[in-house]
Amino acid sequence: MPFRNRSEAGRRLAVALAGYKEQEPTILALPRGGVAVAAEVAAALDAPLEIVCLEEDSVFGAIGFYYRDFRQVSDEEVIEILQRFPAGKPPKSSLAGGGTSTGPK
């Protein structure tokens, strides 16, 4: 069944799952494609949405993995941090905002 995009897929899935609304479900989503689909289902069912990350994605290399201080930062700050560590993950002692890291498991 082809869809124009993930949002459309989520809306169509929500129609099929409408009977579960009275059971007050929590919708779980896996990052990348699943979040857009699940967000539509959660909205249609008036249900909470939880995003489940099973492991760190080494290709994506999300910078948020290294912070405990999630204050808002500017694009310029993010660019500066990424330019300081172009070859990989920043050392634990060099985190922006004075945060600390437990590092990858």
Sequence and secondary structure as in RCSB ss.txt:
>XXXX:A:sequence
MPFRNRSEAGRRLAVALAGYKEQEPTILALPRGGVAVAAEVAAALDAPLEIVCLEEDSVFGAIGFYYRDFRQVSD
EEVIEILQRFPAGKPPKSSLAGGGTSTGPK
>XXXX:A:secstr
   SSHHHHHHHHHHHHGGGGGG   EEE TTHHHHHHHHHHHHHT  EEE   S  TTT  GGGG S      H
HHHHHHHHH TTS   GGG GGG       
